[in-house]
Amino acid sequence: MVIQQINNEIYRQYGDRWYTAQDDPVALLRAESKLKTPWVLEQIRENKGTNILDVGCGGGLLTNALGLEGLNVTGVDISPECLDVARQHDLTRNITYLVANAYQLPFLEDQFDVVTAMDFLEHVERPDLIIEEIARVLKQNGVLLFHTINRNLITWFIVLKLLPFLVKNTPSNMHLYRLFITPKELTHYCTSAEMQVQKMIGIRPVFSSTPLRSYFTGIFSDKMRFKTIKSLIFSYMGSARKNSNALRSDQ
């Protein structure tokens, strides 16, 4: 049996469309970022983090926003093409962008206060190993911030069936159902990496925030909005804290 492979090559081809496209799923990613970025900043401030790593940063939508807040930010991605776009849109010119494989991050242990992995874990075959690697580079009591997609019949229908119908240039295999991650699985991955999940919160689109014609033309305006919800049924974001040495010695 042939196992379908995720199509991550599409992100290399976006170029400036990371920041401009309205007829492509990246438009929805930008719309989501209007909700997710303030939440990430709130978590960073709560944890008094200043040294931040963004894993799978793509075109730098989150990374560049964090840089504007005066944080010491490093963005890593396996795609040089995506990083070129990210650098072009770095208004601070202070962000460090590096080509790196998330399974083998080129950093010492205990280096970062906060690591973000937003819209990334559902694009890799072994998210458990990547979470272990993130835990390695996090300082003691450091925090992982994540966003990913739950795996159930609802997400199967919306992401794999409805999204290609509604959004004009949705490429094939942009997402694979088998790579979606349930909250229970993600909690287990974090626990195995000696991190404790602190919170999780769901996200859903506000369907009335964009003109009705968008759902027929496949072109979405910048007015599209998302909101947080208690349910984790669709996509969800959350935080996990790396256990201190004291906590680890008690286990």
MOHUGI-V808702 format. One record per backbone hydrogen bond with DSSP energy under -1.0 kcal/mol. CO is the residue of the C=O (numbers start at 1). NH is the residue of the N-H. If there is no record, write none. Layout:
CO:NH ; CO:NH
//
This chain:
6:8 ; 8:11 ; 9:12 ; 10:13 ; 14:17 ; 15:18 ; 16:19 ; 17:21 ; 22:220 ; 23:169 ; 24:27 ; 25:29 ; 26:30 ; 27:31 ; 28:32 ; 29:33 ; 32:35 ; 32:36 ; 33:37 ; 35:39 ; 36:40 ; 37:41 ; 38:42 ; 39:43 ; 40:44 ; 41:45 ; 42:46 ; 43:47 ; 44:49 ; 45:48 ; 50:72 ; 51:113 ; 51:114 ; 52:74 ; 53:116 ; 54:76 ; 57:60 ; 60:64 ; 62:66 ; 63:67 ; 64:68 ; 66:69 ; 66:71 ; 67:70 ; 71:73 ; 72:52 ; 73:96 ; 74:54 ; 75:98 ; 76:56 ; 76:57 ; 77:100 ; 79:83 ; 80:84 ; 81:85 ; 82:86 ; 83:87 ; 84:88 ; 85:89 ; 87:90 ; 89:91 ; 96:75 ; 98:77 ; 101:104 ; 105:107 ; 112:139 ; 113:143 ; 114:53 ; 115:145 ; 116:55 ; 117:147 ; 120:123 ; 121:124 ; 126:130 ; 127:131 ; 128:132 ; 129:133 ; 130:134 ; 131:135 ; 132:136 ; 133:137 ; 134:138 ; 136:110 ; 137:111 ; 137:112 ; 139:142 ; 142:242 ; 143:115 ; 144:240 ; 145:117 ; 146:238 ; 147:119 ; 148:236 ; 149:181 ; 152:156 ; 153:157 ; 154:158 ; 155:159 ; 156:160 ; 157:161 ; 157:162 ; 158:163 ; 162:166 ; 163:167 ; 167:170 ; 171:174 ; 173:7 ; 176:179 ; 177:180 ; 182:186 ; 183:187 ; 184:188 ; 185:189 ; 186:190 ; 187:191 ; 188:192 ; 189:193 ; 190:195 ; 191:194 ; 194:243 ; 196:241 ; 199:239 ; 201:237 ; 202:229 ; 203:235 ; 204:227 ; 206:209 ; 211:214 ; 212:215 ; 213:216 ; 213:217 ; 214:218 ; 218:168 ; 221:224 ; 225:206 ; 227:204 ; 229:202 ; 234:150 ; 235:203 ; 236:148 ; 237:201 ; 238:146 ; 239:198 ; 239:199 ; 240:144 ; 241:196 ; 242:141 ; 244:248 ; 245:249
//
